[in-house]
């Protein structure tokens, strides 16, 4: 599967250099034809933007806010493309949107996070796109469910869509500070491992939720070799009708792209390579010791599981759990480590410890 996915740099009618990341930029929403043209002219002059993005259907979490102009804005985007020469991509969330987008000869489409999360919507859109070769970007679902993301690609792949790419826009978390959405970069690594031929574009605007943080997120995306960026840009962000806090001005985007260090710009001197190699060997040795310690810990968990099962004691001891977190949190603080990191680590260790002991209980019941 995905073996015949097209090279993202050869999509549609454009031919973009493989040596640079694909850059998609434009306002969160098309608010007026003047706003679309003003933004596009500056992005075209920038010389680094490949595709113009703009939302035209913008249902918000709660009603009463600006929800987009609708399909009427497609004419603005068509006029922009004809006069300024930038191809455009828009979001579609249902079959009606797809029909309007195809009728307007949109250059590419994207599926939003709230749509990816619903297999019914994804399947309907996949059916509506059968027989087309329009490029399609699929944003990750709101919550960190890799299966839903992969499932969306499978549905579009089965419908014959070969111009596919992922958009990593972060995930909802109860505490994602300082960002609007938790990046959870590790999920993009998992996607790369499971579907290596699918390009991954980062949406730093939605991860950040704050224009001041967009640049650092964009650089991380380049450091982990993502294939492009999708950044929200508005001529006057303070007056934007949606997502005002996370949009850059065209000038800020130009500055960001000027300073961006991409793979082609990395130069690592031999001496530095040798130092890094030595430190990595030390890390490999320490990582091996960590795994060996976890194996010893799990052996004790196994013994405790049998003791609890033989004496019909409960697996989960709430007071013990809170005490463990406090002790390890205090230790982390004393050692200058991030307490959240240690907390998350032991959450995972405890999760699998409980699962292991539950398996012991179930196994003993099966023997009865």
N, C-alpha and C positions, 0 to 999 in steps of 0.2 A: 504493500500500500504506500502511496505517496511517491513512488519511484519516478513517476513522470511529472512531478510538480515542476512548473516552469520557473526559470531563473527570474527572480523579482526584478532584476535590472532590465529585463527584456519584455516586461509586461506591455500590453496594448501597443500603442503606436510610438512609445518612447524607447530610447536606447540609452540607458544611463551607465556610466562607467562603473565597472566592478570594483574599482579601487576606492570608491567613496560610499558612505552609507546613504540609503534612500532617505530623503528629507521631505516630509509631508507637513505643511503648515497652513494656518488660516484660522479664522475666528471660530469660537465655539458655535455661534449661530450666525446665519445670514440675516442681518437686521434690516438692511436696505440695499438697493443696488449701488448707491454711492459708497456705502461702507465696504461692500464686496470689491468694487473697483479700486478704491483707495488702498485697501490691504493688498490686493493682487499686484498692483503696480509696484509697490515697494518690495514685495517678495520677489517679483520678476527681476527688479533691478539688483536685488541681492545676489542673484546669480547662482545660489546654492540650493534653492528650493525646487524640487522636482514636481510636486503635486500639490494643488490647492485643496484644503479640506474645509468643509463647512457643514454644520447641522442645519437642516431645514424643518425637520420634525423633532421637537424637543419636549416630549412629555416629562414633566418634573415629578419629583417624589410626592409633592403635594400640589393640588390645583390652585389656580389663582396667580401663578407666576407666568412669565413669558414662555410659551410653548412652541415657539418657532412660527415662521411665516407659512410653512407648508409648501405644496408643490408649485405654487406661484413663483417661489424663489429659484426654481430650476431655470427659468428663463434668464435670470440675472447671471447665473453660473454659465449658461451657454454663451451669453453675450461676452462675459469675461474671457472665456476660453477663445472665442473667435477674435476678440480685439487684442488680448494681452498674450495669449498663447500658452497659458498654463492648463494642463488637464486637471479635472476635479474629481474628488471622491466625496460621497455623502453616506450618511447612515440610513439603513433601511431596517424596519422592525416588523413588517408584515407584507403580504402579497400585493396590497394596494401600492405601498411604497415602491416595491420592485417594479411594478407596471409603469409607474410614473418615471422612475429612474431610467428604465430601459428605453422608454419613449423619448426621453431627453438625451439619449446616448451618453449617459454618465460614463466617465472613463474608468471608474472603479467604485466599489461599494464597501461599506464596513458594517459588521454586525455588532451591536452594542452589548455591554456586559449584562444588561437586564434581559436581553433576548437570548444570548448564549445559554443562560441558565435554564431556559425552557425548551425541552426537546420538541414539543408540539410546534412552537413558532419556527424553530430551526428547520424542521422537516418541511413545513409549508413553504418556507423561503427556498429551500433546496429544490423542491418540486417546481417552483415558479422560475428558477434559474436554469432548469434543464435545457440543454441545447444551446446555451450561451457560453462564451469564453471570457466573460467580463471578470477582471481581477476582483478578488474578494478577501477582505481583511476580517479576521474573527477575533474580537476582544475576549479576554479571559472572563469567565463568569464572576459575579460579584464576590462570591465566597470561594475559598481555596479548594475547589473540587476539580482536580485534574481530569477526572473521568468525563465530566460534562464538556470540558474544553476539547478533549480528544474526540468525544462522541460527535461534537459539532463538525469537526473536520471529516470524520468518517461519513457523515450524512452528505456533506457537500462533495466529497470525493466520489461517492456512489452515484451522485447526480451528474458526474462528468465534469465538475469544475476543477480545473488544473492550475489556475492562477490563484493559489491560496497562500496566505501569510497569517501569522499570529500577531496580535497586538497585546503586549504585556502592559496593563494599565493599573496593576496593583489590586489588592483585595481588601474587602471590608474587614475591620478588626475593631473591637471595642476600645482598644487603646493603640492607635497607630501613630501617635505623636513621634516626631514632629510633622509627620506627613498626613495627608488626607486619607490615603490608602496605604496599607502595608505592602511594600514591594514584594516580599517573599521571593527573592531572586531564585531560591532553590527550586521553585516550581517551574521556572523557565528552563533550568538545567534538566529537570525531569522531562519536560516537553521535548527538549533538544535530543535527549537520549532515546525517547520512544519514537519520535518522528523527526529524525535528523535532516530530512530534506525540506521541512517547512521553515521558511524564513521567519525570524522573530523581530518585530519592530517594537520599540519601547515608546510608551506614551507618558513622558515625565510630567506633563501638565496634570493629569489625573492622579498620579501617584503623589505629587507634591501638594496640590491644592493651594499653593502659595508660589507666586512668581519668583520669589527670592531663592527658592529651593530647586527650581527647574534645572538650572545649569549643572549642579552637582549630580543630580540623578541622571541627566543625559550623559555625563562623563562616565558614570558607573556602567551605563548601558554599553558604551563603547569599549570600556575596559573588559567586559565579559563577552565582547564580540557579537553584540546584536547587530542586525542587518540594517537598521534604520531608526529614525525618530519621527514621531507624530506630535507636533507641538502647537498649542493654541496661541494665536497671534491676533491682536486687535489694534486698530489705529489709536484708540483711546480706551484702554482697559477699564478705567474707572467708570466709564459710561456704558460698559457692556451690559446687555440685558440678561446675560447668563454667565456664570462662572467668571465673574470679573476678577476675583483674587488671583487666579492661576494663569491669566493670559499675559503674554509678553507684548511689548510694542515691536514693530518690525525692526527698529534699531537695536533693541535688546536681543532679538533673535540673531541679527547679523553679528553682534559682539559674541554671543554664545558660540555660533558656528565658527567664527574666526579662531576662538581659543580652544575649540574641541580637539582633543588628541585622539585620533583614530588609529586603527591598526597600522595603516600605511605610514604613519608618522613616528611610530615607536622605533627608537634606536637604543639598544642596550649594549654598552661597552663590554668587551670580553671580561675585564676585571670585575665588573658588577655582576655579570653572569656567573662567574666563579663563586663570588660571595653568596649570591642567592642560592646556588646549587648546594653549597655547604650547609646553609641554614635549613634548606628543605630536607636534607638528609637527617638533621637533628629532629625536625618536626616529624618525619616519617617514623623515627625511632620512638619518639614520645607517643605518637598515635598508636603504635603497636602496643606500647605499655598500657595505654588507656583501654584498649580492647581486651587485653589480658586481665586487667583489673575488673572490667565489667563481667568477664567470664567467671571470675572468682565470686563476684557479688551475686551473679545469677545462681551459682551453685548453692549459696546460702539461702537465697530466695526459694530455691527448690526444696531444701530441707525444711524451711519454715512452712512451706505449703503442705508438706506431708504431716508435719506436726499439727497444724491447724485442722487439716482434714480428719486426722485420726481422733482429734478431740472436739470435732464439730464446732470449732471457733470461727468467728467471722474473718473473712479475708481482709477487709478494709477496716483499719483502725484510725478513725478520724483524728483523735488527739495525737497519736504517733505521727501522722502525716503532717499536721501543722507544726509539730515540734521539729520534725526533720527539715521542713522548709525554713523555719526560723534559724536553726543551727547553721545550715548551709548558707543562708543569706547573711548571717553575721560573719561567717568565715570569709565569704566573698568580699564583704565590705572591708574587713581587716586586711585582706590581701590586695585591695585595690581593683578587684574585679567587678564587672557589671552585674548587679544583683538580678536584673531581669534575665540576663543570659543564664546564670546559674539556676534561677527559678524555672526557666523553660527547659533546661537540660534535665532537671530532676522530675519535671512533669512527664517527660518522655520516658525516663528510666522507670518511674513509678507505674506509668500506664502499662508497659510491657511486663513489669513484675506482677501486677495484678492479673493480667491476662494469663501469665504462666501459671499462677496459683489457681486460677479458675479452671484451667485445663486439668490440673491435678485433681481437683474436686470432681470434675466431670468424668475423668478416667476411673476414679475409684467407684463412682456410682455405677458406671458401666460394668464393673466387675461384680457388683452385688447380685 
